[in-house]
Amino acid sequence: MTKLVEQAFAKVSELPEQEQNEIASLILEEIAYEEKWQKSFTNSKTQLEMLAEEALQEYKQGKIRSFPS
């Protein structure tokens, strides 16, 4: 556990039980959201690679062009 997490938990432990539960719920929701996003991204990686390859081929064929900076 990092020092920052330890500091955060120490501060949270000083709060009333209801507030501790609310913060714990927020943390758990964030972790669940991150895990879901990561799983979704991992599952779509092949599709993203195919789309990137298709875009690169279209660029090489002159079908698309880059925007000026």
Distance bins in CASP14 RR format, pairs under 12 A and 6 or more apart:
PFRMAT RR
TARGET T0000
AUTHOR 0000-0000-0000
RMODE 2
METHOD distances of the structure
MODEL  1
1 7 0 0 0 0 0 1 0 0 0 0 0
1 8 0 0 0 0 0 1 0 0 0 0 0
1 9 0 0 0 0 1 0 0 0 0 0 0
1 10 0 0 0 0 0 1 0 0 0 0 0
2 8 0 0 0 0 1 0 0 0 0 0 0
2 9 0 0 0 0 0 1 0 0 0 0 0
3 9 0 0 0 0 0 1 0 0 0 0 0
3 10 0 0 0 0 0 1 0 0 0 0 0
4 10 0 0 0 0 0 1 0 0 0 0 0
4 11 0 0 0 0 0 1 0 0 0 0 0
5 11 0 0 0 0 0 1 0 0 0 0 0
5 12 0 0 0 0 0 1 0 0 0 0 0
5 27 0 0 0 0 0 1 0 0 0 0 0
6 12 0 0 0 0 0 1 0 0 0 0 0
6 13 0 0 0 0 0 1 0 0 0 0 0
7 13 0 0 0 0 0 1 0 0 0 0 0
7 14 0 0 0 0 0 1 0 0 0 0 0
8 14 0 0 0 0 0 1 0 0 0 0 0
8 15 0 0 0 0 0 1 0 0 0 0 0
8 20 0 0 0 0 0 1 0 0 0 0 0
8 23 0 0 0 0 1 0 0 0 0 0 0
8 24 0 0 0 0 0 1 0 0 0 0 0
8 26 0 0 0 0 0 1 0 0 0 0 0
8 27 0 0 0 0 1 0 0 0 0 0 0
9 15 0 0 0 0 0 1 0 0 0 0 0
9 20 0 0 0 0 1 0 0 0 0 0 0
9 23 0 0 0 0 1 0 0 0 0 0 0
9 24 0 0 0 0 1 0 0 0 0 0 0
9 27 0 0 0 0 1 0 0 0 0 0 0
10 20 0 0 0 0 0 1 0 0 0 0 0
11 19 0 0 0 0 0 1 0 0 0 0 0
11 20 0 0 0 0 0 1 0 0 0 0 0
11 23 0 0 0 0 1 0 0 0 0 0 0
12 18 0 0 0 0 0 1 0 0 0 0 0
12 19 1 0 0 1 0 0 0 0 0 0 0
12 20 1 0 1 0 0 0 0 0 0 0 0
12 21 0 0 0 0 0 1 0 0 0 0 0
12 22 0 0 0 0 1 0 0 0 0 0 0
12 23 1 0 1 0 0 0 0 0 0 0 0
12 24 1 0 0 1 0 0 0 0 0 0 0
12 25 0 0 0 0 0 1 0 0 0 0 0
12 26 0 0 0 0 0 1 0 0 0 0 0
12 27 0 0 0 0 1 0 0 0 0 0 0
13 19 0 0 0 0 0 1 0 0 0 0 0
13 20 1 0 0 1 0 0 0 0 0 0 0
13 23 0 0 0 0 0 1 0 0 0 0 0
13 24 0 0 0 0 0 1 0 0 0 0 0
14 20 0 0 0 0 1 0 0 0 0 0 0
14 23 0 0 0 0 0 1 0 0 0 0 0
15 21 0 0 0 0 1 0 0 0 0 0 0
15 22 0 0 0 0 1 0 0 0 0 0 0
15 23 1 0 0 1 0 0 0 0 0 0 0
15 24 0 0 0 0 0 1 0 0 0 0 0
16 22 0 0 0 0 1 0 0 0 0 0 0
16 23 0 0 0 0 0 1 0 0 0 0 0
17 23 0 0 0 0 0 1 0 0 0 0 0
17 24 0 0 0 0 0 1 0 0 0 0 0
18 24 0 0 0 0 0 1 0 0 0 0 0
18 25 0 0 0 0 0 1 0 0 0 0 0
19 25 0 0 0 0 0 1 0 0 0 0 0
19 26 0 0 0 0 0 1 0 0 0 0 0
20 26 0 0 0 0 0 1 0 0 0 0 0
20 27 0 0 0 0 0 1 0 0 0 0 0
21 27 0 0 0 0 0 1 0 0 0 0 0
21 28 0 0 0 0 0 1 0 0 0 0 0
22 28 0 0 0 0 0 1 0 0 0 0 0
22 29 0 0 0 0 0 1 0 0 0 0 0
23 29 0 0 0 0 0 1 0 0 0 0 0
23 30 0 0 0 0 0 1 0 0 0 0 0
24 30 0 0 0 0 0 1 0 0 0 0 0
24 31 0 0 0 0 0 1 0 0 0 0 0
25 31 0 0 0 0 0 1 0 0 0 0 0
25 32 0 0 0 0 0 1 0 0 0 0 0
26 32 0 0 0 0 0 1 0 0 0 0 0
26 33 0 0 0 0 0 1 0 0 0 0 0
27 33 0 0 0 0 0 1 0 0 0 0 0
27 34 0 0 0 0 0 1 0 0 0 0 0
28 34 0 0 0 0 0 1 0 0 0 0 0
28 35 0 0 0 0 0 1 0 0 0 0 0
29 35 0 0 0 0 0 1 0 0 0 0 0
29 36 0 0 0 0 0 1 0 0 0 0 0
30 36 0 0 0 0 0 1 0 0 0 0 0
30 37 0 0 0 0 0 1 0 0 0 0 0
31 37 0 0 0 0 0 1 0 0 0 0 0
31 38 0 0 0 0 0 1 0 0 0 0 0
32 38 0 0 0 0 0 1 0 0 0 0 0
32 39 0 0 0 0 0 1 0 0 0 0 0
33 39 0 0 0 0 0 1 0 0 0 0 0
33 40 0 0 0 0 0 1 0 0 0 0 0
34 40 0 0 0 0 0 1 0 0 0 0 0
34 41 0 0 0 0 0 1 0 0 0 0 0
35 41 0 0 0 0 0 1 0 0 0 0 0
35 42 0 0 0 0 0 1 0 0 0 0 0
36 42 0 0 0 0 0 1 0 0 0 0 0
36 43 0 0 0 0 0 1 0 0 0 0 0
37 43 0 0 0 0 0 1 0 0 0 0 0
37 44 0 0 0 0 0 1 0 0 0 0 0
38 44 0 0 0 0 0 1 0 0 0 0 0
38 45 0 0 0 0 0 1 0 0 0 0 0
39 45 0 0 0 0 0 1 0 0 0 0 0
40 47 0 0 0 0 0 1 0 0 0 0 0
40 48 0 0 0 0 0 1 0 0 0 0 0
41 47 0 0 0 0 0 1 0 0 0 0 0
41 48 0 0 0 0 1 0 0 0 0 0 0
42 48 0 0 0 0 0 1 0 0 0 0 0
44 50 0 0 0 0 0 1 0 0 0 0 0
44 51 0 0 0 0 1 0 0 0 0 0 0
44 52 0 0 0 0 0 1 0 0 0 0 0
45 51 0 0 0 0 0 1 0 0 0 0 0
45 52 0 0 0 0 0 1 0 0 0 0 0
46 52 0 0 0 0 0 1 0 0 0 0 0
46 53 0 0 0 0 0 1 0 0 0 0 0
47 53 0 0 0 0 0 1 0 0 0 0 0
47 54 0 0 0 0 0 1 0 0 0 0 0
48 54 0 0 0 0 0 1 0 0 0 0 0
48 55 0 0 0 0 0 1 0 0 0 0 0
49 55 0 0 0 0 0 1 0 0 0 0 0
49 56 0 0 0 0 0 1 0 0 0 0 0
50 56 0 0 0 0 0 1 0 0 0 0 0
50 57 0 0 0 0 0 1 0 0 0 0 0
51 57 0 0 0 0 0 1 0 0 0 0 0
51 58 0 0 0 0 0 1 0 0 0 0 0
52 58 0 0 0 0 0 1 0 0 0 0 0
52 59 0 0 0 0 0 1 0 0 0 0 0
53 59 0 0 0 0 0 1 0 0 0 0 0
53 60 0 0 0 0 0 1 0 0 0 0 0
54 60 0 0 0 0 0 1 0 0 0 0 0
54 61 0 0 0 0 0 1 0 0 0 0 0
54 63 0 0 0 0 0 1 0 0 0 0 0
54 64 0 0 0 0 0 1 0 0 0 0 0
55 61 0 0 0 0 0 1 0 0 0 0 0
55 62 0 0 0 0 0 1 0 0 0 0 0
55 63 0 0 0 0 1 0 0 0 0 0 0
55 64 1 0 0 1 0 0 0 0 0 0 0
55 65 0 0 0 0 0 1 0 0 0 0 0
55 66 0 0 0 0 0 1 0 0 0 0 0
56 62 0 0 0 0 0 1 0 0 0 0 0
56 63 0 0 0 0 0 1 0 0 0 0 0
56 64 0 0 0 0 1 0 0 0 0 0 0
56 66 0 0 0 0 0 1 0 0 0 0 0
57 63 0 0 0 0 1 0 0 0 0 0 0
57 64 0 0 0 0 1 0 0 0 0 0 0
58 64 1 0 1 0 0 0 0 0 0 0 0
58 65 0 0 0 0 1 0 0 0 0 0 0
58 66 0 0 0 0 0 1 0 0 0 0 0
59 65 1 0 0 1 0 0 0 0 0 0 0
59 66 1 0 0 1 0 0 0 0 0 0 0
59 67 0 0 0 0 0 1 0 0 0 0 0
60 66 0 0 0 0 0 1 0 0 0 0 0
END
